[in-house]
Amino acid sequence: MTLTFEPLDDRPGLAVIDQIERQRYRIHTPTPIALREAATDVFQYPVGDAVRIRTRAIELPTVVMVYVRDDDGAIAAEVAQFESETLPADDYVLDPLTQIKTYMGVEDTAIEVTVDSDRSRIEFDAPTDLLIGARSQHDRPAATVTTTEQPADVMAAVETFGSALKAHDPERSYPTLRGHPPALEIGNRLDIPADIDSPDTGVTLELPPDLASIFVAAPLSYYLGASLVPASEPQLTTDTGFTYSLDTARGFESEVGRTLKRLFFLDCVTRTEGFHQIDLHERAAIEPYVDLDFQSLYQQPLAEQVATYLQVPYDVIEDHIPKWRLTTHIDPVPTNAEQLPYVVDDLAIVRTHQQQGLNQASVPAEAEAEFTRDDVITRAASSDAGTAAAETDYVEPQAHDSLEQAWIGDSIPIGASKLTKAAFEHRLDRDTNAEDITIRVVQNDARMDEERELVDEVYGTRDDLPFDVTVHDNLTTAELRTVLTTDAEFFHYIGHTEHDGFVCSDGKLDVTTVDSVGIDTFLLNACNSYNQGLALVEKGAIAGIVTLNEVLNDGAVRIGEAVARLLNCGFPLRAALTIARGESILGGQYIVVGDGGVTVTQARSGTPNMLKIKPRDQVYDVTMITYSTDDKGIGSIIMPLLDEIDEYFLSSGRLKTFQVDEGSLHEFLQMQEVPVRISGELYWSSSVELEL
């Protein structure tokens, strides 16, 4: 059954679990009892809704770490995979690390917690009243701020972003305690709703009154709940008299990015003195080299913490800061301010400098003689398409130290995803309560059977998720229109496109002529599919992978297979393409349009990851690279389930290299399907062969 919380107030009740985006609870012999009382006295962290049930056991059909806390909030037990703990009768709060932050409180009850190979189970010694509270991710704006195009008004609007923080101590480095900033709209006057309550954290950012400076500082301002004031020189100040210049030899943009990373990382370390007192690898790595009393720091006001953190040399901690998920390059014009809340919600690094525009996305010369996915298009049509491409402005944002790159502006980016406001708005409207994950595969050229056969083997292979996969061949324009306008989580197109339409058996279908589409995400594995992909996003989709020019058929097959497998493993669209690009010489012709952080499925472990394996003597060197998602954002923690590991790591990016024997590694590879790189080649954990 699906458990639904009764609301604590007049807000809508919260569905704890649905079958796609969130894990499912199986409740044994439950007797729901209506609850309309505050859960503040039971749970130390805020919860949005709560319910009381009477039950003997709760079982989760996934593997999650379960913390058991005593009445004072101290950890009484922590149970990882293949572990079991029995505790005597007492008052406890159970804290399973589920997708939606969930707490369970019991009184005077003995409990047993068991986590085995594929599920987690909590049993009580008798039928017990169980108080369950949950906190939503707050993954959408709670209000809309209107601003004019004037920098002073934009500054006042951005200052409201900190109102979405659910904590002002180091715990806000956990993604569930960072809510979505208010939405922004450009209008005729500044209008900040009265119910927006910006915090007073004692931190101020003094900034030059120009859009570029405001855009770059927006994520830092949000994370600190800082006030913003105009000034000739950019600097951070606190109400204790501390001043830190943001105009250094590295440049303003670089300094702001480094400041955000430093403060965030040291919060992640300091919070180990708080609610989750865990053995964190990064704390052990830096503690001998920094003169910080983390226990004392945790109790200090935010402004004093900031002043202390910024006296730590950056190069001492630089190698231990998690790899940032996203750098967003933005054209600093007023209309682009409307996308800032969504970028800030990702805690992205923002850059504004641009390189000179390019005339077109070039195709390597060696590709000219190969079979491309435009071979069936007439020469005249190809000539028209080429002319259309040549008249388009391209931009190549300079890559920065993040796992992914994105662009906000009118030009077409090379090597970065193209963000649009429509995509973010469509994500907010997304229905996450569908019973199945619906996938539509369309093959409009019989010569491309190889890719279809490969993806047929991939989609729907997850036993823990319900899939509905349908394959269509050689569609007419009317049939393709029906597919595009029917609800589906993912659309995989194998065939041909031109700038002005999909090539069908009876002509072309131009998406701009469709009123709206029902697909959420897509892969248009065809030449020159950018225009049609962008139109899909404008017409209702959230994000998709498209091509900027011609692509080789063999390379397209490899990229199509890799993307399908990665999405099936729970990778976000943008991260999946980042990995898959390496499978073809023309991988650079593929980009994401829309909100590339969206996922089609949920990673079985919660955090998608890739392994790099290298044989060495009688063991293997294993390096795990983790990727952030909207549900498991930067600041999340992970413990790889290997016998050799007994500490937690910050996600995302490269964890340290582990030495693992063949037996342990083989067992680890069978736990879930993940991509594996060996000697630069991409494999999959379920089929890779280990040879020392």
C-alpha positions in Angstrom: 0.0 0.0 0.0 1.0 3.6 -0.3 1.3 5.5 3.0 0.0 9.1 3.0 0.6 11.6 5.8 -2.2 13.5 7.3 -1.2 17.2 7.1 0.0 19.0 10.3 -1.7 22.1 9.1 -3.9 23.1 6.2 -1.3 22.3 3.5 -1.9 19.3 1.2 -0.9 16.0 2.7 2.4 14.5 1.5 2.5 11.1 -0.3 5.6 9.5 1.3 6.4 7.1 -1.5 5.5 6.8 -5.1 6.6 4.1 -7.5 9.0 6.1 -9.7 10.9 8.9 -8.0 10.7 7.6 -4.4 11.2 4.4 -2.7 8.2 2.3 -1.6 7.2 1.3 1.9 5.6 -2.0 2.6 3.5 -1.7 5.8 2.7 -4.9 7.7 -0.6 -5.1 9.7 -1.0 -1.3 9.8 -3.9 0.5 11.6 -3.7 4.2 10.5 -4.8 6.7 13.1 -5.5 10.3 12.1 -2.9 12.6 13.5 -3.1 16.4 13.7 -0.5 17.3 16.3 2.9 18.9 15.9 5.8 16.5 15.9 8.3 19.1 17.0 8.8 17.4 20.4 9.7 14.1 18.9 11.9 15.0 15.9 14.8 17.4 16.2 14.7 18.2 12.5 11.7 20.0 10.9 9.0 17.8 9.3 6.3 19.0 7.0 3.7 16.2 7.8 3.2 13.3 10.1 1.1 10.3 10.7 0.7 7.7 13.5 0.2 4.1 12.7 0.2 0.9 14.7 2.4 -1.9 13.3 4.7 -4.7 14.1 7.2 -4.1 11.3 8.2 -1.8 8.4 10.0 -3.1 5.4 11.7 -1.0 2.7 12.4 -2.9 -0.6 15.8 -1.1 -0.9 19.1 -1.0 0.9 19.5 2.2 3.0 21.6 3.0 6.1 19.4 3.2 9.2 20.4 5.4 12.2 18.7 4.8 15.5 18.8 7.7 17.9 18.1 7.8 21.6 15.8 10.3 23.4 18.6 12.9 23.4 19.3 12.6 19.7 22.6 10.7 20.1 23.2 7.8 17.8 22.4 4.5 19.6 23.1 2.3 16.5 23.8 2.6 12.8 22.9 -0.3 10.5 24.5 -0.7 7.1 24.1 -3.4 4.5 24.5 -7.0 5.8 24.2 -5.7 9.4 21.7 -6.2 12.1 21.2 -4.5 15.5 18.9 -5.3 18.4 18.2 -2.6 21.0 16.3 -3.0 24.3 13.0 -1.3 25.1 13.4 2.5 25.2 12.4 5.7 23.4 14.0 5.9 19.9 13.9 7.9 16.7 14.7 5.9 13.5 16.4 7.9 10.7 16.6 5.8 7.5 18.5 7.6 4.7 15.5 7.5 2.2 14.8 9.7 -0.7 12.3 11.8 1.2 13.7 12.7 4.6 11.8 10.5 7.0 11.8 10.0 10.8 10.1 7.3 12.9 9.5 7.7 16.6 8.6 4.9 19.1 8.2 4.9 22.9 9.3 2.2 25.3 9.8 -0.4 22.6 12.5 -2.9 21.8 13.6 -2.9 18.1 15.6 -4.9 15.6 16.9 -3.3 12.4 18.2 -5.6 9.6 19.6 -4.5 6.3 20.4 -7.4 3.9 21.3 -7.7 0.2 18.2 -6.0 -1.2 16.0 -4.5 1.6 15.8 -2.9 5.0 13.5 -4.1 7.8 12.6 -2.6 11.1 10.8 -4.9 13.6 9.3 -4.2 17.0 8.8 -6.7 19.9 5.0 -6.1 19.8 2.5 -4.1 17.8 3.6 -0.5 18.4 2.3 3.0 17.9 4.8 4.5 15.4 4.9 8.3 14.7 6.3 8.9 11.2 7.3 12.4 10.1 8.6 13.5 6.7 10.1 16.6 5.2 9.6 17.3 1.5 12.5 18.3 -0.6 11.0 21.8 -1.1 12.0 21.4 -4.8 9.8 24.2 -6.2 9.5 27.9 -5.5 7.2 28.8 -2.7 6.6 32.3 -4.0 7.3 34.6 -7.0 9.3 37.9 -6.8 8.8 40.5 -9.5 11.7 42.8 -10.3 12.5 45.4 -12.9 15.5 45.2 -15.1 17.4 47.7 -12.9 20.4 46.1 -11.0 19.3 47.6 -7.7 15.9 45.8 -8.0 17.5 42.6 -9.2 19.8 42.7 -6.2 16.8 43.1 -3.8 15.1 40.1 -5.5 18.2 37.9 -5.3 18.5 38.8 -1.6 15.2 36.9 -1.0 16.8 33.6 -2.1 18.0 32.9 1.4 14.4 32.7 2.7 14.3 29.1 1.3 17.0 27.8 3.7 15.6 25.5 6.4 18.6 25.9 8.7 21.3 28.5 9.3 23.9 26.3 10.9 26.3 23.9 9.1 23.4 21.4 8.6 22.2 23.4 5.7 25.0 21.8 3.7 22.7 18.8 3.5 20.6 19.2 0.4 17.3 18.5 2.1 17.8 21.6 4.3 18.2 23.9 1.3 14.8 24.8 -0.2 14.1 26.1 -3.7 14.5 29.9 -3.9 11.6 32.0 -4.9 10.9 32.4 -8.6 11.8 35.6 -10.4 9.8 37.5 -13.0 10.8 40.7 -14.9 8.0 43.3 -14.6 7.4 47.0 -14.2 8.1 47.3 -10.5 9.8 45.5 -7.6 7.3 43.4 -5.8 8.4 41.1 -2.9 5.5 39.1 -1.4 5.0 39.9 2.3 5.3 36.2 3.3 8.9 36.0 2.2 11.0 36.2 5.3 14.6 36.7 4.4 17.0 35.7 7.3 19.3 37.9 9.2 22.5 35.8 9.3 24.9 38.7 10.0 26.6 38.3 6.6 26.5 41.0 3.8 27.8 40.9 0.3 28.9 44.3 -1.1 28.7 44.2 -4.8 29.1 46.5 -7.8 25.6 47.4 -9.0 25.7 45.5 -12.3 23.9 42.4 -13.4 27.1 40.4 -14.0 28.3 40.8 -10.4 24.8 40.0 -9.0 24.4 36.9 -11.1 27.8 35.5 -10.1 27.2 36.1 -6.4 23.6 34.7 -6.4 24.5 31.1 -5.2 26.9 32.5 -2.5 24.3 34.9 -1.3 21.7 32.2 -1.2 23.8 29.7 0.8 24.8 32.4 3.3 21.3 34.0 3.6 23.3 37.2 3.0 22.1 40.7 2.6 23.2 42.5 -0.7 24.2 46.1 -0.9 25.7 48.1 -3.7 29.4 49.1 -3.4 32.3 50.0 -5.6 34.5 47.1 -4.5 33.1 43.6 -4.0 33.6 42.1 -0.5 32.0 39.9 2.1 31.5 41.5 5.6 29.9 40.3 8.8 28.3 42.1 11.7 31.3 41.1 13.9 33.6 43.4 11.8 35.2 40.8 9.6 35.9 41.8 6.0 37.0 39.5 3.1 37.8 40.9 -0.4 36.2 39.3 -3.4 38.3 41.3 -5.8 41.6 39.3 -5.9 44.3 38.6 -8.4 42.3 35.5 -9.4 39.4 37.7 -10.5 36.0 38.3 -9.0 34.2 35.3 -10.5 36.9 32.9 -9.5 37.1 34.3 -6.0 33.3 34.0 -5.5 33.3 30.4 -6.7 36.2 29.5 -4.4 34.5 31.2 -1.4 31.3 29.3 -1.9 33.2 26.0 -2.2 35.4 26.7 0.9 32.4 27.7 3.1 30.3 24.8 1.9 33.0 22.2 2.4 34.0 23.3 5.9 30.3 23.3 6.8 30.1 19.7 5.7 33.1 18.9 8.0 31.8 20.9 10.9 28.3 19.3 10.8 29.9 16.0 11.9 29.6 17.5 15.4 25.8 17.9 14.9 22.9 15.6 14.2 24.9 13.0 12.1 28.1 12.4 14.1 29.7 10.1 11.5 33.3 9.2 10.5 33.8 11.4 7.5 36.8 10.8 5.3 37.2 14.4 4.5 37.4 15.5 8.1 40.1 12.9 8.8 42.0 14.1 5.8 42.1 17.8 6.7 42.0 17.9 10.5 45.7 17.5 11.0 46.4 20.5 8.8 43.8 23.0 10.0 43.7 24.8 13.4 39.9 24.4 13.9 37.9 23.2 16.9 34.9 21.7 15.0 32.9 21.1 18.2 33.1 24.7 19.2 32.6 25.9 15.6 29.3 24.0 15.3 27.8 26.1 18.2 28.9 29.5 16.8 26.6 31.9 14.8 26.9 31.7 11.1 28.7 35.0 10.8 31.5 33.8 13.1 31.8 30.5 11.3 32.2 32.3 8.0 35.0 34.5 9.5 36.8 31.4 10.8 36.4 29.4 7.7 37.8 32.1 5.4 41.1 32.2 7.4 41.8 28.6 6.3 44.1 28.6 3.3 42.2 27.3 0.3 45.1 25.2 -1.0 45.0 23.1 2.3 41.5 21.9 1.6 41.3 22.2 -2.2 42.0 18.6 -3.1 39.3 17.4 -0.7 36.4 19.6 -1.8 33.8 17.5 -3.6 33.7 18.0 -7.4 31.0 20.6 -8.1 28.1 19.3 -10.1 27.5 22.3 -12.4 29.1 25.5 -13.7 26.5 27.7 -15.4 27.7 30.2 -17.9 25.2 33.0 -18.3 24.8 36.0 -20.6 24.2 38.8 -18.1 21.1 40.4 -19.6 17.9 41.1 -17.6 15.7 38.4 -19.0 18.2 35.7 -17.9 17.6 36.7 -14.3 14.4 34.6 -14.4 16.5 31.4 -14.6 18.7 32.3 -11.6 16.5 30.6 -9.0 16.8 27.3 -10.7 20.5 27.6 -11.1 20.9 28.6 -7.5 18.8 25.7 -6.4 21.5 23.5 -7.9 24.1 25.5 -6.0 25.9 25.9 -9.3 28.9 28.0 -9.8 27.9 31.0 -12.1 30.3 32.5 -14.6 29.5 35.3 -17.1 32.6 35.7 -19.3 32.1 34.5 -22.8 34.3 33.5 -25.7 33.9 34.8 -29.2 30.9 33.3 -31.0 31.5 30.6 -33.6 29.8 30.3 -37.0 28.9 26.6 -36.7 29.6 23.4 -35.0 32.3 21.8 -37.1 32.4 18.2 -38.2 35.8 16.4 -38.2 37.0 15.9 -41.8 37.4 12.1 -41.3 33.6 11.9 -40.9 32.8 13.2 -44.3 33.1 9.8 -46.1 31.3 7.8 -43.4 27.6 6.8 -43.3 25.8 9.5 -41.4 22.2 9.7 -40.3 21.4 12.3 -42.9 22.3 10.0 -45.9 18.6 9.5 -46.9 17.9 13.2 -47.1 17.9 14.7 -50.5 20.9 16.8 -51.6 18.7 19.9 -51.9 17.4 19.4 -48.3 20.9 18.9 -47.0 22.0 22.1 -48.7 19.1 24.0 -47.1 19.9 22.5 -43.7 23.6 23.4 -44.0 22.6 27.0 -44.8 20.4 27.1 -41.8 23.2 25.9 -39.5 25.7 28.3 -41.0 23.4 31.2 -40.1 23.3 30.2 -36.4 25.5 31.7 -33.7 27.4 29.2 -31.6 29.3 29.8 -28.4 31.9 27.6 -26.7 31.9 28.3 -22.9 35.2 27.8 -21.3 35.1 24.5 -19.3 35.5 24.9 -15.5 36.2 22.6 -12.7 32.8 20.9 -12.5 31.3 17.6 -13.6 28.9 19.4 -16.0 28.7 22.7 -17.9 25.6 24.7 -18.9 24.8 27.8 -20.8 22.1 30.4 -20.5 21.8 32.7 -23.5 20.6 33.0 -27.1 23.5 31.3 -28.8 23.9 27.5 -29.2 26.5 26.1 -26.8 29.2 23.6 -27.8 30.3 21.3 -25.0 27.6 22.6 -22.6 23.9 22.1 -22.1 21.4 24.8 -23.1 19.2 25.8 -20.2 15.8 27.4 -20.8 13.2 28.8 -18.4 10.4 26.7 -20.1 12.3 23.5 -19.2 12.4 24.4 -15.5 8.8 25.4 -15.4 7.8 22.1 -17.1 9.9 20.2 -14.4 7.7 21.8 -11.7 4.6 20.6 -13.5 6.0 17.0 -13.9 3.8 14.2 -12.6 5.9 12.0 -10.3 3.0 9.8 -9.3 2.7 7.7 -12.5 2.5 4.0 -11.8 4.9 3.0 -14.6 8.0 4.5 -16.3 6.7 4.9 -19.9 9.4 4.7 -22.6 8.6 5.2 -26.3 11.2 4.1 -28.9 10.7 5.2 -32.5 12.8 3.8 -35.3 12.2 5.6 -38.6 15.0 3.9 -40.7 15.2 0.1 -41.0 19.0 0.4 -41.5 19.3 1.4 -37.8 18.2 -1.9 -36.4 21.4 -2.3 -34.4 20.7 0.6 -32.0 17.1 -0.5 -31.6 18.1 -4.0 -30.7 20.7 -2.7 -28.2 18.3 -0.4 -26.4 15.6 -3.2 -26.4 18.1 -5.1 -24.2 18.5 -2.2 -21.8 15.1 -0.5 -21.2 13.0 -2.1 -18.6 15.6 -4.5 -17.1 15.4 -3.0 -13.6 13.4 -5.5 -11.5 12.9 -2.8 -8.8 11.1 -0.4 -11.1 8.0 -0.8 -13.2 8.5 -0.1 -17.0 6.2 0.2 -19.9 8.3 0.1 -23.1 6.8 0.4 -26.6 8.6 0.4 -29.9 7.3 2.0 -33.1 8.6 1.6 -36.6 8.5 3.7 -39.7 5.9 6.2 -38.4 3.9 8.6 -40.5 3.7 12.3 -39.5 0.3 11.7 -37.9 1.5 8.6 -36.0 4.6 10.5 -34.7 2.5 13.4 -33.6 0.4 11.0 -31.6 3.5 9.5 -29.9 4.9 13.0 -29.1 1.6 14.2 -27.6 1.0 11.1 -25.4 2.4 11.1 -21.9 5.7 9.3 -21.5 8.8 9.7 -19.3 11.3 9.1 -22.1 11.3 9.2 -25.9 14.2 7.6 -27.8 14.2 8.6 -31.5 16.3 6.6 -34.0 16.2 8.1 -37.5 16.6 11.3 -39.4 15.8 15.0 -38.7 16.2 18.2 -40.5 16.2 21.7 -38.9 12.5 22.0 -39.8 11.2 18.6 -38.9 11.4 14.8 -38.2 11.7 12.8 -41.4 8.7 10.4 -41.5 7.5 7.9 -44.1 5.1 10.5 -45.7 6.9 13.7 -45.1 8.2 15.8 -42.2 6.7 16.7 -38.8 7.8 20.0 -37.5 7.3 20.1 -33.7 6.7 23.9 -33.8 3.3 23.0 -35.4 2.3 20.8 -32.4 0.3 22.5 -29.6 2.0 20.6 -26.8 3.9 17.4 -26.1 3.5 14.8 -23.4 7.0 13.5 -23.2 9.3 14.5 -20.3 12.7 13.6 -21.6 14.2 12.5 -24.9 17.1 11.4 -27.0 17.0 12.5 -30.7 19.7 10.3 -32.1 19.7 11.8 -35.6 21.7 14.5 -37.4 20.9 18.2 -36.9 18.2 17.5 -34.2 18.9 20.7 -32.2 16.0 22.8 -33.5 13.4 20.0 -33.1 14.7 19.2 -29.6 14.5 22.8 -28.5 11.0 22.9 -29.9 10.1 19.8 -27.8 11.2 21.7 -24.7 9.3 24.8 -25.6 6.2 22.7 -26.2 6.2 20.9 -22.8 9.3 18.6 -22.4 11.8 19.0 -19.6 15.1 18.1 -21.3 16.6 16.0 -24.1 19.8 15.1 -25.9 20.2 16.5 -29.4 22.8 16.9 -32.1 24.3 20.1 -33.5 25.3 18.7 -36.9 25.8 15.4 -38.7 26.8 12.3 -36.7 28.3 9.0 -37.8 25.9 6.1 -37.7 28.4 3.8 -35.9 29.2 6.5 -33.3 25.5 7.3 -32.9 24.8 3.6 -32.1 27.5 3.6 -29.4 26.3 6.8 -27.9 22.6 5.7 -28.0 23.4 2.5 -26.2 25.5 4.2 -23.6 22.9 6.9 -22.9 20.2 4.2 -22.6 22.2 2.2 -20.1 23.2 5.2 -18.1 19.7 6.5 -17.8 18.5 3.1 -16.8 21.2 3.2 -14.0 19.7 6.4 -12.7 22.1 9.0 -14.1 20.7 12.5 -14.8 20.5 13.3 -18.5 23.4 15.8 -18.5 25.7 13.5 -16.6 24.7 10.5 -18.8 25.8 12.5 -21.9 29.0 13.7 -20.3 30.0 10.1 -19.9 28.6 8.8 -23.2 30.4 11.5 -25.3 33.6 9.5 -25.0 32.1 6.7 -27.1 32.4 8.5 -30.4 34.7 10.9 -32.2 31.6 13.1 -32.8 30.5 13.0 -29.2 31.0 16.7 -29.1 28.1 17.1 -31.5 25.7 16.1 -28.8 24.4 18.5 -26.2 21.5 18.7 -23.7 18.7 21.2 -24.2 16.5 22.0 -21.1 17.0 21.0 -17.5 19.7 18.3 -17.8 19.5 17.5 -14.1 16.3 15.5 -14.6 16.4 11.7 -14.3 14.3 9.0 -15.9 14.8 6.5 -13.2 16.2 6.5 -9.7 19.6 4.9 -9.0 19.2 1.8 -7.0 21.8 3.0 -4.4 20.4 6.5 -4.5 23.6 8.0 -5.9 24.6 7.1 -9.5 28.3 6.3 -9.8 31.0 5.1 -12.3 33.9 2.8 -11.4 37.4 3.0 -12.8 39.2 -0.4 -12.3 42.9 -1.1 -12.7 44.5 -4.6 -11.9 47.5 -4.3 -9.6 49.5 -7.3 -8.2 46.9 -9.5 -6.4 44.3 -6.8 -6.0 42.4 -4.2 -8.0 42.6 -0.4 -7.7 39.0 0.8 -7.7 38.0 4.4 -7.9 34.4 5.5 -7.6 33.2 8.7 -9.3 29.8 9.8 -7.9 27.3 12.1 -9.6 24.8 14.4 -7.9 21.1 14.3 -8.7 18.2 16.5 -7.8 17.3 14.1 -5.0 20.9 13.5 -3.8 22.4 16.9 -4.3 25.9 18.2 -3.4 26.4 17.7 0.3 25.1 14.2 0.4 27.2 11.4 1.9 28.0 8.0 0.6 29.6 4.8 1.9 30.6 2.3 -0.8 29.5 -1.1 0.4 32.9 -2.7 0.4 34.4 -4.6 3.3 37.5 -2.4 3.1 35.5 0.8 3.7 34.2 1.9 7.1 33.9 5.7 6.6 31.7 8.1 4.8 32.6 10.3 1.8 31.1 13.5 0.4 29.4 13.1 -2.9 30.1 14.1 -5.7 33.2 13.5 -7.8 36.1 11.1 -7.4 36.4 9.2 -4.1 39.8 7.9 -3.0 41.2 4.8 -4.7 40.5 1.5 -2.8 42.5 -1.7 -3.0 40.0 -4.6 -3.4 40.5 -8.3 -3.8 38.8 -10.1 -6.7 36.1 -11.8 -4.6 35.0 -8.6 -2.9 35.1 -6.7 -6.2 33.0 -9.4 -8.0 30.4 -9.2 -5.3 30.3 -5.4 -5.3 29.9 -5.4 -9.1 26.8 -7.6 -8.9 25.0 -5.4 -6.4 23.7 -3.0 -9.1 24.4 -2.1 -12.7 27.0 0.7 -13.0 29.3 1.9 -15.8 32.9 0.7 -15.5 36.0 2.1 -17.2 39.0 -0.2 -17.7 42.0 1.1 -19.7 39.7 3.9 -21.0 37.1 1.5 -22.4 33.5 1.6 -21.1 32.0 -1.6 -19.8 29.0 -2.5 -17.5 29.4 -4.1 -14.1 27.0 -7.0 -14.7 29.1 -8.3 -17.6 32.7 -7.1 -17.0 35.3 -9.9 -16.7 37.9 -9.6 -14.0 41.4 -10.9 -14.8 44.4 -10.3 -12.7 
